Amino acid sequence: MIRRSSIVLILLLGLILSACSTSRIASRSSNPVIVRVLEEAEDLLGTDYCSAGTTPDCFDCSGYVSFCFGRAGVALPRRSEEQYAAGVAVKKAGLQPGDLVFFRTGGSRISHVGIYVGEDRFIHSSTSKGVIITSLSDVYWRQRYVGARRVAG
């Protein structure tokens, strides 16, 4: 009986400690601002997409990015084209969690933005699936990748 209660206690302790820890995505940065951005971004996984959305009720891509950075105290322009002009350019090989990644999904202008989370993946508000994590290596995104910017840290 004692052994069984010890196992239950250990399992409960593990569950409590894991709930208090930094998220898996956020743990990829040592910069506290970026950790906060990534925690916000991950907390919003599954949020619906809507055109011009800027709140947790629903987001478009740039509204989502602006919201996550804003919660961490970093003001960003509202539109993805304007966000592309912010910060410092980063080469794809030098991407770090928290960097913004930009795409042209139609036409010649920047039309989509997401937040790089590491391991060749980014989190963004997709028109068809809402807030999701996607691989930069996916053919669709690889062909439309324009560049990246570092806006914090």
Phi and psi restraints in degrees (value plus and minus 20) as a CYANA .aco file:
   2 ILE   PHI     -84.4   -44.4
   2 ILE   PSI     -61.0   -21.0
   3 ARG   PHI     -82.0   -42.0
   3 ARG   PSI     -62.4   -22.4
   4 ARG   PHI     -84.1   -44.1
   4 ARG   PSI     -63.9   -23.9
   5 SER   PHI     -88.4   -48.4
   5 SER   PSI     -51.2   -11.2
   6 SER   PHI     -85.2   -45.2
   6 SER   PSI     -61.8   -21.8
   7 ILE   PHI     -83.8   -43.8
   7 ILE   PSI     -64.7   -24.7
   8 VAL   PHI     -81.4   -41.4
   8 VAL   PSI     -63.0   -23.0
   9 LEU   PHI     -81.7   -41.7
   9 LEU   PSI     -63.6   -23.6
  10 ILE   PHI     -83.1   -43.1
  10 ILE   PSI     -63.5   -23.5
  11 LEU   PHI     -82.8   -42.8
  11 LEU   PSI     -63.2   -23.2
  12 LEU   PHI     -84.0   -44.0
  12 LEU   PSI     -62.4   -22.4
  13 LEU   PHI     -80.7   -40.7
  13 LEU   PSI     -63.8   -23.8
  14 GLY   PHI     -81.0   -41.0
  14 GLY   PSI     -61.6   -21.6
  15 LEU   PHI     -84.1   -44.1
  15 LEU   PSI     -63.7   -23.7
  16 ILE   PHI     -84.0   -44.0
  16 ILE   PSI     -65.8   -25.8
  17 LEU   PHI     -84.1   -44.1
  17 LEU   PSI     -59.1   -19.1
  18 SER   PHI     -88.3   -48.3
  18 SER   PSI     -51.5   -11.5
  19 ALA   PHI     -90.0   -50.0
  19 ALA   PSI     -46.1    -6.1
  20 CYS   PHI    -109.6   -69.6
  20 CYS   PSI     -31.1     8.9
  21 SER   PHI    -102.1   -62.1
  21 SER   PSI     143.6   183.6
  22 THR   PHI     -85.2   -45.2
  22 THR   PSI     126.3   166.3
  23 SER   PHI     -81.3   -41.3
  23 SER   PSI     140.8   180.8
  24 ARG   PHI     -80.6   -40.6
  24 ARG   PSI     -61.6   -21.6
  25 ILE   PHI     -89.2   -49.2
  25 ILE   PSI     -66.9   -26.9
  26 ALA   PHI     -84.7   -44.7
  26 ALA   PSI     -46.5    -6.5
  27 SER   PHI     -89.7   -49.7
  27 SER   PSI     -25.0    15.0
  28 ARG   PHI    -103.7   -63.7
  28 ARG   PSI     -17.1    22.9
  29 SER   PHI    -152.5  -112.5
  29 SER   PSI     126.6   166.6
  30 SER   PHI    -119.3   -79.3
  30 SER   PSI     -27.1    12.9
  31 ASN   PHI    -100.3   -60.3
  31 ASN   PSI      98.7   138.7
  32 PRO   PHI     -80.5   -40.5
  32 PRO   PSI     -51.6   -11.6
  33 VAL   PHI     -86.4   -46.4
  33 VAL   PSI     -66.1   -26.1
  34 ILE   PHI     -86.8   -46.8
  34 ILE   PSI     -58.1   -18.1
  35 VAL   PHI     -77.0   -37.0
  35 VAL   PSI     -65.1   -25.1
  36 ARG   PHI     -84.2   -44.2
  36 ARG   PSI     -63.3   -23.3
  37 VAL   PHI     -78.1   -38.1
  37 VAL   PSI     -68.3   -28.3
  38 LEU   PHI     -87.9   -47.9
  38 LEU   PSI     -54.6   -14.6
  39 GLU   PHI     -84.1   -44.1
  39 GLU   PSI     -65.7   -25.7
  40 GLU   PHI     -79.8   -39.8
  40 GLU   PSI     -66.8   -26.8
  41 ALA   PHI     -79.4   -39.4
  41 ALA   PSI     -65.9   -25.9
  42 GLU   PHI     -88.6   -48.6
  42 GLU   PSI     -57.2   -17.2
  43 ASP   PHI     -80.6   -40.6
  43 ASP   PSI     -45.2    -5.2
  44 LEU   PHI    -115.5   -75.5
  44 LEU   PSI     -14.7    25.3
  45 LEU   PHI     -72.4   -32.4
  45 LEU   PSI     115.3   155.3
  46 GLY   PHI      71.4   111.4
  46 GLY   PSI     -29.0    11.0
  47 THR   PHI     -83.6   -43.6
  47 THR   PSI     119.2   159.2
  48 ASP   PHI     -85.5   -45.5
  48 ASP   PSI     135.3   175.3
  49 TYR   PHI    -110.5   -70.5
  49 TYR   PSI     123.1   163.1
  50 CYS   PHI    -172.7  -132.7
  50 CYS   PSI     125.5   165.5
  51 SER   PHI     -81.2   -41.2
  51 SER   PSI     112.5   152.5
  52 ALA   PHI      47.4    87.4
  52 ALA   PSI      -4.7    35.3
  53 GLY   PHI     -94.1   -54.1
  53 GLY   PSI     115.0   155.0
  54 THR   PHI    -153.3  -113.3
  54 THR   PSI     -10.8    29.2
  55 THR   PHI    -148.9  -108.9
  55 THR   PSI     145.4   185.4
  56 PRO   PHI     -81.2   -41.2
  56 PRO   PSI     -28.5    11.5
  57 ASP   PHI     -86.0   -46.0
  57 ASP   PSI     -61.4   -21.4
  58 CYS   PHI    -191.2  -151.2
  58 CYS   PSI     130.4   170.4
  59 PHE   PHI    -151.3  -111.3
  59 PHE   PSI     128.5   168.5
  60 ASP   PHI    -114.1   -74.1
  60 ASP   PSI     157.8   197.8
  61 CYS   PHI     -82.3   -42.3
  61 CYS   PSI     -68.6   -28.6
  62 SER   PHI     -94.7   -54.7
  62 SER   PSI     -50.8   -10.8
  63 GLY   PHI     -84.0   -44.0
  63 GLY   PSI     -59.4   -19.4
  64 TYR   PHI     -83.7   -43.7
  64 TYR   PSI     -68.6   -28.6
  65 VAL   PHI     -82.2   -42.2
  65 VAL   PSI     -66.8   -26.8
  66 SER   PHI     -79.2   -39.2
  66 SER   PSI     -61.8   -21.8
  67 PHE   PHI     -83.4   -43.4
  67 PHE   PSI     -69.0   -29.0
  68 CYS   PHI     -80.7   -40.7
  68 CYS   PSI     -65.2   -25.2
  69 PHE   PHI     -90.1   -50.1
  69 PHE   PSI     -58.0   -18.0
  70 GLY   PHI     -80.3   -40.3
  70 GLY   PSI     -59.1   -19.1
  71 ARG   PHI     -84.6   -44.6
  71 ARG   PSI     -42.4    -2.4
  72 ALA   PHI    -116.3   -76.3
  72 ALA   PSI     -14.2    25.8
  73 GLY   PHI      68.1   108.1
  73 GLY   PSI      -7.1    32.9
  74 VAL   PHI    -130.3   -90.3
  74 VAL   PSI      94.5   134.5
  75 ALA   PHI    -101.9   -61.9
  75 ALA   PSI     109.9   149.9
  76 LEU   PHI    -144.2  -104.2
  76 LEU   PSI     132.1   172.1
  77 PRO   PHI     -79.6   -39.6
  77 PRO   PSI     141.9   181.9
  78 ARG   PHI     -96.9   -56.9
  78 ARG   PSI     -60.9   -20.9
  79 ARG   PHI    -115.0   -75.0
  79 ARG   PSI     128.3   168.3
  80 SER   PHI     -79.9   -39.9
  80 SER   PSI     -57.4   -17.4
  81 GLU   PHI     -80.7   -40.7
  81 GLU   PSI     -61.7   -21.7
  82 GLU   PHI     -91.4   -51.4
  82 GLU   PSI     -56.0   -16.0
  83 GLN   PHI     -84.1   -44.1
  83 GLN   PSI     -53.3   -13.3
  84 TYR   PHI     -85.1   -45.1
  84 TYR   PSI     -45.4    -5.4
  85 ALA   PHI    -104.4   -64.4
  85 ALA   PSI     -30.0    10.0
  86 ALA   PHI    -107.2   -67.2
  86 ALA   PSI     139.1   179.1
  87 GLY   PHI      50.0    90.0
  87 GLY   PSI    -177.5  -137.5
  88 VAL   PHI    -137.8   -97.8
  88 VAL   PSI     117.0   157.0
  89 ALA   PHI     -82.9   -42.9
  89 ALA   PSI     123.0   163.0
  90 VAL   PHI    -151.1  -111.1
  90 VAL   PSI     112.7   152.7
  91 LYS   PHI     -91.1   -51.1
  91 LYS   PSI     130.8   170.8
  92 LYS   PHI     -76.5   -36.5
  92 LYS   PSI     -58.4   -18.4
  93 ALA   PHI     -88.4   -48.4
  93 ALA   PSI     -38.0     2.0
  94 GLY   PHI    -124.4   -84.4
  94 GLY   PSI      -6.6    33.4
  95 LEU   PHI     -79.1   -39.1
  95 LEU   PSI     119.7   159.7
  96 GLN   PHI    -147.8  -107.8
  96 GLN   PSI     131.4   171.4
  97 PRO   PHI     -71.0   -31.0
  97 PRO   PSI     115.4   155.4
  98 GLY   PHI      79.6   119.6
  98 GLY   PSI     -35.7     4.3
  99 ASP   PHI     -88.8   -48.8
  99 ASP   PSI     128.6   168.6
 100 LEU   PHI    -109.3   -69.3
 100 LEU   PSI     116.3   156.3
 101 VAL   PHI    -136.4   -96.4
 101 VAL   PSI     118.5   158.5
 102 PHE   PHI    -143.4  -103.4
 102 PHE   PSI     130.6   170.6
 103 PHE   PHI    -162.3  -122.3
 103 PHE   PSI     136.0   176.0
 104 ARG   PHI    -130.0   -90.0
 104 ARG   PSI      88.3   128.3
 105 THR   PHI    -116.7   -76.7
 105 THR   PSI     -26.1    13.9
 106 GLY   PHI    -195.3  -155.3
 106 GLY   PSI     108.2   148.2
 107 GLY   PHI      59.1    99.1
 107 GLY   PSI    -184.4  -144.4
 108 SER   PHI    -119.7   -79.7
 108 SER   PSI     -28.5    11.5
 109 ARG   PHI    -113.7   -73.7
 109 ARG   PSI     137.7   177.7
 110 ILE   PHI     -83.0   -43.0
 110 ILE   PSI     107.8   147.8
 111 SER   PHI    -153.0  -113.0
 111 SER   PSI     -20.1    19.9
 112 HIS   PHI    -170.5  -130.5
 112 HIS   PSI     125.4   165.4
 113 VAL   PHI    -161.9  -121.9
 113 VAL   PSI     128.6   168.6
 114 GLY   PHI    -165.9  -125.9
 114 GLY   PSI     157.5   197.5
 115 ILE   PHI    -131.8   -91.8
 115 ILE   PSI     102.2   142.2
 116 TYR   PHI     -88.0   -48.0
 116 TYR   PSI     113.1   153.1
 117 VAL   PHI    -135.9   -95.9
 117 VAL   PSI     -18.2    21.8
 118 GLY   PHI      80.6   120.6
 118 GLY   PSI     148.6   188.6
 119 GLU   PHI      33.2    73.2
 119 GLU   PSI      17.4    57.4
 120 ASP   PHI      44.5    84.5
 120 ASP   PSI       7.4    47.4
 121 ARG   PHI    -147.3  -107.3
 121 ARG   PSI     134.6   174.6
 122 PHE   PHI    -157.3  -117.3
 122 PHE   PSI     134.6   174.6
 123 ILE   PHI    -130.4   -90.4
 123 ILE   PSI     116.0   156.0
 124 HIS   PHI    -179.9  -139.9
 124 HIS   PSI     148.2   188.2
 125 SER   PHI    -118.1   -78.1
 125 SER   PSI      86.6   126.6
 126 SER   PHI    -105.7   -65.7
 126 SER   PSI     119.7   159.7
 127 THR   PHI     -80.9   -40.9
 127 THR   PSI     -51.9   -11.9
 128 SER   PHI    -115.2   -75.2
 128 SER   PSI     -43.9    -3.9
 129 LYS   PHI    -145.8  -105.8
 129 LYS   PSI     -19.1    20.9
 130 GLY   PHI      53.8    93.8
 130 GLY   PSI    -173.3  -133.3
 131 VAL   PHI     -96.0   -56.0
 131 VAL   PSI      98.1   138.1
 132 ILE   PHI    -161.8  -121.8
 132 ILE   PSI     148.6   188.6
 133 ILE   PHI    -127.5   -87.5
 133 ILE   PSI     112.3   152.3
 134 THR   PHI    -153.4  -113.4
 134 THR   PSI     132.1   172.1
 135 SER   PHI    -101.6   -61.6
 135 SER   PSI     115.3   155.3
 136 LEU   PHI     -85.3   -45.3
 136 LEU   PSI     -39.2     0.8
 137 SER   PHI    -101.8   -61.8
 137 SER   PSI     -31.7     8.3
 138 ASP   PHI     -75.0   -35.0
 138 ASP   PSI     116.8   156.8
 139 VAL   PHI     -72.7   -32.7
 139 VAL   PSI     -66.8   -26.8
 140 TYR   PHI     -75.5   -35.5
 140 TYR   PSI     -69.6   -29.6
 141 TRP   PHI     -96.4   -56.4
 141 TRP   PSI     -57.4   -17.4
 142 ARG   PHI     -78.9   -38.9
 142 ARG   PSI     -60.8   -20.8
 143 GLN   PHI     -92.6   -52.6
 143 GLN   PSI     -39.5     0.5
 144 ARG   PHI    -128.7   -88.7
 144 ARG   PSI     -20.6    19.4
 145 TYR   PHI     -83.5   -43.5
 145 TYR   PSI     113.3   153.3
 146 VAL   PHI    -130.0   -90.0
 146 VAL   PSI     -64.3   -24.3
 147 GLY   PHI     150.7   190.7
 147 GLY   PSI    -194.3  -154.3
 148 ALA   PHI    -160.5  -120.5
 148 ALA   PSI     136.1   176.1
 149 ARG   PHI    -155.2  -115.2
 149 ARG   PSI     124.8   164.8
 150 ARG   PHI    -125.9   -85.9
 150 ARG   PSI      96.7   136.7
 151 VAL   PHI    -130.0   -90.0
 151 VAL   PSI     -26.5    13.5
 152 ALA   PHI    -166.7  -126.7
 152 ALA   PSI     118.4   158.4
